[in-house]
Amino acid sequence: MFRPLACAVLAISLLACTTTPTQPKPSTSPKPVSTSGLATAAKVALTGSILSAAGIVAQGAGNIVAQGAGNLTGAAGGNIVAQGAGNFTGMGRHLFEITQNPLANAEVFLANPDGTQVKGTKTALSDAKGAFSLPDVPVGATVIVATHVKTKDGKDALMETLAVPSKDAAVAGMDTATTLVARAVVGTSAAKPGLVDVANWVETVELCKRQLNPGKWPDLADQKGIDDWMTGLEKDVPGMDEHVKKLVTNLKGS
C-alpha cells in the first residue's frame, strides 16, 4: 500500500536532479567588416590636346598633322605673313600660337617627376587633331601628363603639362609653353607631387607663352637649356619669379 507514494517521491527526486541546459550567451565580438564595398579613389578620363612647335614629331609616328598651318614668310621689313593659316594679328603670343601644329599619334601617359610612366597606369594616342582621352586618371591630385617626341634634329625629348583633375573638370592642354614650365619645376617635385594651384599654373604658362617667338625657345631635348631659359624669364619678366616659386612650393607638398 506504500508503493505509489514511493514512486511519487522517486519521480520528484529525479526531477530535482535534472539540470536545465545552459543557453549560449550572445557574442560580444564585433562582426567582421566586409571591405568589398569600400569606396576607392575616384578616377576620370582626362581629355586634352597636344600642339607642337615646328619640327617636333611624335616619337615613332614620324608625322605632324595640319601641315601648312604654321608657315611664316617675312616681308616688307619684317612683317609676318601667315600662309594657309588664316588671319594673323598681333605679335609675340599670337605669333607663337600660329606656329604650333596638332601632334597626331602621340602616346600620352601619366608621368613620374623623372619622366617615366607611373606604374599601372594606362596610355592613350592622340588623334589627327592632337586630341586625346586618357582613362582612369585620379581626381583631386596633381598629375604630370607627358608624351615622348623627337625634335627636328632627331633627338629624344619629352613634352609635359600639369593638371589637377576633378569630377567636374578634367582637361589638360599640352604645348611648348606647358612643357617649358613643367620641365623647369617638376624636377623639384616630391615623389608624389603636392597639390598645384591651378590658377597660378595657368598664369605661369600664359606668361611663358608671351615670351616665345619662332626659333627663340630652348631645345626640348636640352634640360639645362630649358632651366637656363626659364631662369632668364624669372629675372626679366615681372611676376614670373613669384609664379614659379609658388609652383615649386606646391609640388614639394609644403
Secondary structure, 3 states (H helix, E strand, C coil): CCHHHHHHHHHHHHHHHCCCCCCCCCCCCCCCCCCCCCCCCCEEEEEEEEEECCCCEECCCCCCCCCCCCEEEEECCCEEEEECCCCCCCCCHHHHHHCCEECCCCEEEEECCCCCECCCCCEEECCCCCEEEEEEEECCCCEEEEEEEECCCCCEEEEEEEECCCCCCCEEEECHHHHHHHHHHHHHCCCCCCCCCHHHHHHHHHHHHCCCCCCCCCCCCCHHHHHHHHHHHHHHCCCHHHHHHHHHHHHCCC
